[in-house]
Amino acid sequence: MSDTPAPTRRAVVQRGLWFEEFDPDVVYEHRPGRTITEADNVLFTTLTMNTQALHLDAAASEQLAPFHQRLVNSMFTLSTLIGLSVAQLTQGTILANLGFEEVTFPKPLFHGDTMYAETVVTAKRKSASRPGTGIVTFAHTARNQHGDVVATAVRQTMVRTRPEES
């Protein structure tokens, strides 16, 4: 056994990006994807008091064209799209979601589909009223395992600027 002390290791804590680190020339691909199960869909739908048969009633949904099966709740799709971006973009650096616009669901998700997400920064500016923060606008896109777009959303967020000590 050596009497030499072990080298001090630098600790790296996972976090999102500071305002200054967001780059509009990048497509942020969020991995891993998320395979959506029947349990996910039923739990989210019932927790949110959404009684839509298209999400809950297999027998009724089988009778309805054009899909003839239950659809994944679109609000679950939106929530998962945003959630997939958190670790890479906003974990610990976001202060608030300021709003969503241009939310679309071009194709449905079904039980067993896997969702992948990507984000592009479309705008950013320092906050005029809150020092130490900036406003970042994200264009989020969700695709299924076949590459079909299943959801898009534009989201404005307030994020922290890089702390002085960093």
Secondary structure, 3 states (H helix, E strand, C coil): CCCCCCCCCCCCCCCCCCHHHCCCCCEEEEEEEEECCHHHHHHHHHHCCCCCHHHHCHHHHHCCCCCCCCCCCHHHHHHHHHHHHHHHHCCCCEEEEEEEEEEECCCCCCCCCEEEEEEEEEEEEECCCCCCEEEEEEEEEEECCCCCEEEEEEEEEEEECCCCCC
